[in-house]
Amino acid sequence: MSFSFPLCNRQCLSAIVLLVSGLLLPAPNSSSAQIVFSQNFSGGTNVSDYVGSGANLFDAISTANSSNLSWSISSGTLQGVRSANSGGAITGTTDLPTSLGAIYRFDINVVDITTAATSTLAFYAGSAFTTANGAPSLTDVHSRFGINFTDATANSFVFRDIGNSTNGPTTFTGTASVFFVVNNTGSTFTYIAPNNTTQTVANDKWDLWVNTTQQFNEISAQTATISPTDFKLLYGLNDGEGTIQLDNFSITAIPEPSTWLAGALALGAIGFMRARLRARVVS
């Protein structure tokens, strides 16, 4: 049996494929996705080099008591050392264009743990945040997760769904890459996960991946009516002491649902053309 495909149809199919490649498909690593914040701490040796009102600068890298919690730049990372019960935070309050949600990424290395505790660190996405060293009001928080210091000997840590008091399935040591997906679009959002699989997260839910492993799936927002335009990483939500290093912060804004629709329509066109090609197979 031989197969023959009309040249016209093959050309049409190629044209559609090219069209789709230029549209934003529902994947966070698409060239059309907008990275609205990026910082890898390679631009200076002082913490003050990374604080200000310019692009890719934090609004505050602060501490309530520098004797108990200090920030410094170490080997191209932001290092925090906590030796007593005091809080410090890394905050963005400038209302990023992430009202529909975002994918928040950063690396964390728990270098040393002197005192283990639950939710020593917490990450928040929401609005009306301030540069205070404490936790934001929960009425201003769309979504959040925590990090527990679990073992002072192994310097191990786990991630935590603070709202439901549940720990993730994996214990980590060394550097872990965080991938936090917060959806506030009003629709289901489709994205490419760190393990290169296609995943979805419903409206006003969040997913959390660390390295290539999903730690939490479809967790309900703390306050669904809040737009996640601000962010805060708090060191010292609860007890726990040790040294952490942070690097490679990036925030990718989730696009308008209409953009995904365009990509979906183009994919549907590809499916239609493939079906027509199969129907024209000749022997």
C-alpha positions in Angstrom: 0.0 0.0 0.0 1.3 3.4 -0.9 0.4 6.8 0.6 0.0 10.0 -1.2 -0.7 13.5 0.4 -1.7 16.4 -1.8 0.9 19.1 -1.8 -1.6 21.8 -1.1 -2.7 20.1 2.2 0.9 19.6 3.3 1.6 23.3 2.7 -1.5 24.3 4.6 -0.5 22.1 7.5 3.0 23.6 7.6 1.6 27.1 7.5 -0.6 26.3 10.5 2.3 24.9 12.4 4.3 28.0 11.8 1.3 30.1 12.9 1.1 28.2 16.2 4.8 28.6 16.8 4.3 32.4 16.8 1.4 32.3 19.2 1.5 32.0 23.0 0.7 28.4 23.8 -0.3 27.7 27.3 3.3 27.1 28.6 5.3 29.3 31.0 8.5 28.9 29.0 6.9 30.2 25.8 8.8 33.0 24.2 5.6 35.1 24.4 5.3 34.8 28.2 6.3 37.9 30.0 9.0 37.7 32.6 8.3 40.7 34.8 11.0 40.3 37.4 14.4 38.6 37.3 17.3 38.8 39.8 20.4 36.5 40.2 22.5 38.7 42.5 25.3 39.1 40.1 25.3 42.9 39.9 27.1 43.9 43.1 28.5 42.8 46.4 26.2 44.8 48.7 22.6 44.0 49.6 21.7 47.7 48.8 22.6 47.0 45.2 19.4 45.0 44.9 17.0 47.3 46.6 15.2 50.3 45.0 12.5 51.4 42.6 14.2 50.3 39.3 13.5 47.2 37.3 14.3 43.8 38.9 15.0 45.4 42.3 13.3 44.4 45.5 11.5 47.1 47.4 13.1 45.9 50.6 15.6 43.3 51.9 15.1 44.0 55.6 15.6 42.7 59.1 14.0 43.6 62.4 17.3 43.0 64.3 20.5 42.7 62.3 22.2 41.0 65.3 19.7 38.1 65.1 19.1 38.0 61.4 21.5 39.4 58.8 21.5 39.6 55.0 24.6 39.6 52.8 25.8 38.8 49.3 27.8 35.6 49.3 29.2 33.8 46.2 26.6 35.5 44.0 23.6 34.6 46.3 21.6 36.4 48.8 22.5 34.9 52.2 20.4 35.1 55.3 21.7 34.0 58.7 19.3 33.7 61.6 20.7 33.1 65.0 17.8 34.2 67.3 14.0 34.8 67.1 13.9 37.8 64.8 12.2 38.3 61.4 13.5 39.5 58.0 11.9 39.7 54.6 12.5 40.1 50.9 9.6 42.1 49.5 8.2 43.3 46.2 5.4 45.9 46.7 5.4 47.7 43.4 2.3 46.0 41.9 3.7 43.9 39.2 1.5 43.1 36.2 0.6 39.7 37.7 -3.1 40.3 38.7 -4.1 37.2 36.7 -1.4 35.1 38.5 2.2 34.2 38.0 4.9 31.6 38.1 7.3 32.4 40.8 10.8 30.8 40.7 13.8 30.9 42.9 16.5 28.6 44.2 17.0 28.0 47.9 20.0 26.3 49.6 19.7 25.6 53.3 23.3 25.6 54.1 23.1 25.0 57.8 20.3 24.5 60.4 21.0 25.1 64.1 17.4 24.9 65.2 14.7 23.0 63.4 11.1 24.3 63.2 7.9 24.3 61.2 7.4 27.1 58.6 10.6 28.9 59.4 10.2 30.5 56.0 7.1 31.5 54.1 6.4 32.8 50.6 3.4 35.0 49.9 1.7 36.3 46.8 -1.0 39.0 47.2 -1.5 42.7 47.3 -1.2 45.7 49.6 2.0 44.2 51.1 4.3 46.5 53.1 8.1 46.2 53.7 7.5 45.2 57.3 9.4 42.2 58.6 6.3 40.3 59.7 3.8 38.3 57.8 1.2 40.2 55.7 -2.5 40.1 56.7 -4.1 36.9 55.4 -6.9 39.1 53.9 -4.2 40.5 51.6 -2.7 37.1 50.7 -3.9 35.2 47.6 -1.6 32.2 48.0 1.2 31.1 50.3 3.5 28.2 51.2 6.1 27.5 53.9 9.4 25.8 54.3 10.2 23.7 57.4 13.7 23.2 58.8 13.4 19.5 59.7 16.9 18.2 60.7 19.8 20.1 62.1 22.2 17.2 61.4 21.3 16.6 57.8 20.3 20.3 57.1 17.2 19.0 55.5 13.9 20.8 54.8 10.4 20.2 53.4 7.8 22.4 51.9 4.5 23.0 53.6 0.9 24.0 52.7 0.5 26.4 55.7 -3.3 26.8 55.3 -4.0 23.0 55.5 -1.1 22.2 57.9 0.3 19.6 55.4 3.9 18.9 54.5 5.0 17.9 51.0 6.1 14.4 50.3 9.8 15.0 49.7 12.7 15.9 52.0 15.4 18.1 50.4 19.0 18.9 51.1 21.3 21.3 49.3 19.9 23.6 46.6 16.2 23.2 45.6 14.6 25.0 42.7 11.1 26.3 43.5 8.4 26.6 40.9 5.2 28.1 42.3 2.2 28.5 40.0 -0.6 30.8 41.2 -3.8 31.1 39.0 -6.2 34.0 39.3 -7.4 34.2 35.7 -11.0 32.9 36.1 -10.1 29.9 34.0 -8.0 26.8 34.2 -4.3 27.5 33.3 -2.2 25.0 31.4 1.6 25.1 31.8 4.8 23.1 31.2 6.1 21.8 34.6 9.8 21.5 35.5 9.6 17.8 34.5 8.5 18.8 31.0 5.0 17.4 31.4 1.8 19.4 30.6 -0.1 20.3 33.8 -3.2 22.3 34.7 -4.2 24.4 37.7 -7.7 25.6 38.3 -8.7 29.1 38.9 -7.8 30.4 42.4 -5.7 27.4 43.0 -1.9 26.9 43.2 0.6 24.2 42.4 4.1 23.9 43.9 7.0 22.0 42.2 10.5 21.7 43.7 13.1 20.5 41.3 11.2 18.1 39.1 8.8 16.8 41.8 5.3 18.2 42.5 4.9 18.9 46.2 1.3 20.3 46.1 -1.5 20.1 43.5 -4.6 22.3 43.2 -4.4 24.0 46.6 -7.1 26.6 47.2 -6.2 30.2 47.5 -6.1 31.8 50.9 -8.1 34.8 49.7 -9.5 34.3 46.2 -10.6 37.9 45.8 -7.0 39.2 46.1 -4.9 40.0 43.0 -1.4 38.6 43.4 0.6 41.7 42.4 3.0 41.7 45.4 5.3 39.1 46.8 7.2 38.5 50.1 9.6 35.9 51.3 9.7 35.9 55.1 12.5 34.4 57.1 11.2 34.0 60.6 7.5 33.2 60.3 8.0 30.8 63.2 11.1 29.6 65.1 14.0 28.0 63.4 17.6 29.2 63.0 20.3 28.6 60.4 21.8 29.9 57.1 20.1 30.0 53.8 21.1 31.2 50.3 18.7 32.5 47.7 19.3 32.9 44.0 17.7 33.1 40.5 14.5 34.8 41.3 12.1 35.2 38.4 8.4 36.0 38.1 6.5 35.2 34.9 3.1 36.8 34.5 0.2 34.5 33.4 -1.2 35.8 30.2 -4.8 36.7 29.3 -7.0 33.7 28.7 -7.8 35.1 25.2 -4.1 34.4 24.3 -4.5 30.7 25.3 -7.7 30.6 23.2 -5.8 31.7 20.1 -3.3 28.9 20.6 -6.0 26.4 21.3 -7.8 27.4 18.1 -4.6 27.0 16.1 -4.0 23.5 17.6 -7.6 22.6 16.7 -6.9 23.7 13.1 -3.9 21.3 13.1 -6.1 18.5 14.3 -8.6 19.2 11.6 -6.1 19.3 8.8 -4.5 16.0 10.0 -8.0 14.4 10.0 -8.5 15.6 6.4 -5.1 14.2 5.4 -6.0 10.8 6.9 -9.2 10.8 5.0 -7.3 11.4 1.7 -5.0 8.5 2.1 -5.0 6.5 -1.1 -3.9 3.0 -1.9 
